[in-house]
Amino acid sequence: MLFQLLRRFWVGLVEHLDGPLLVITAALMLCGLATVYSATYDANNRALSQLLNMCVGLCVMWAVAQLPPQKLMRFAVPLYLIGVILLLGVFFFGIKVNGAKRWLPLGFTRIQPSEIMKIAMPLMLAWYFHKYEAALKFRHFIIAGLLLIVPFGMIAKQPDLGTAILVGAAGFYVIFFAGLPWKVIFGMVVAGASAAPFVWTMLHDYQRKRILTLIDPTTDPLGSGYHIIQSTIAIGSGGGFGKGWLAGTQTHLEFIPERHTDFIFAVFSEERGLLGNSLLVVLYTLLIVRGMMIAANASTLFSRVLAGSITLSFFTYAFVNMGMVSGILPVVGVPLPFMSYGGTALVTLFLALGILMSIQTHRMLVKK
């Protein structure tokens, strides 16, 4: 009797969790936790705090995975509207941290509304295209573009280019999977290239400096080029097999800035080398492949475009972070998924993972 009760409890606990996604994520979490511990060796409470963040994230993932996609659709419009209102609140009442107005004080705490839009944006656009699936016309893509541009511009204005890129990419992926014609995409690329000089004049000074530093970091080795120079030294010094856990000199002599957050990939590379980096890339590739399989097998347009957007968002996170740490992309402040230290950003990633699991495990219950 007791065995049957325990079995039912276990089945109910894991019924809506996707095994492959969970195993891949667990491997990334272990890599991340070990690297955060090494990066913050003199302040080990950071590793404990990261473990607690992961536990909270896993609980959020489990809770979201229990909700069928039909219920997730109900949150799309309210969550999007709340996100836009909070972004307006940041514009009028936000507080500045390190020169950027990204946080909204609520008295007892403060929140970063742009994190909400990472989930609200793909949810809203997926709901919109699902609503008009039977009579989808070009004007619907234009309206979807406007729904995307408004929060994207508000976040970029803060300024928070890294989050703006992630929100914009998540929204664009939904529009793409909904059937955006290739000729329109080509036209957007041409228009974007033509507008580059105008966009350059609109960038903040620090953003222009990051781009120029990318071309030649040695022009300001102790200023804006310092991050890239030190991270590339750490990556190169790792060699083929790395220096070993807790043995990274660039890390423990504190040459790598933001080594437990945005630049954790440099710490991992120094300790694990090319072999470790290859295994890490394999893990992210497996995560993306599994996510695209879930998107391909989804039962509705809403589920399909949402799963595809979330999956490619994981790709954007990893590609942009590894690119900026390796010196092939500008430094824009994007964390490495399930590796970088963080609270809100990590929980957002687990929430997205929970949505993927919901789409996968409820697909047979959704009417086509």
Buried (B, 14 or more C-beta within 10 A) or exposed (E): EEEEEEEEEEEEEBEBBBEBBBEBBEBBBEBBBBBBBBBBBEEEEBBEBBBEBBEBBBEBBBEBBBBBBBEBBEBBBEBBEBBBEBBBBBEEEBEEEEEBBBBBEEEEEEBBBBBBBBBBBBBBBBBBBBBBBEEBEEEBBEEBBEBBEEBBEBBBBBBBBBBBBBBBBBBBBBBBBBEBEEEBEEEEEEEEEEEEEEEEEEBBEEBBBBBBBBEEBEEBEEEBBBBBBBBBBBBEBBEEEBBEEEEBEBBBEEBBBBBBBBBBBBBBBBBBBBEBBEEBEEBBEBBBEBBBBBBEBBBBBBBBBBBBBBBBBBBBBBBBBBBBBBBEBBBBBBBBBBBBBBBBBBBBBBBBBBBBBBBBBBBEEBEE
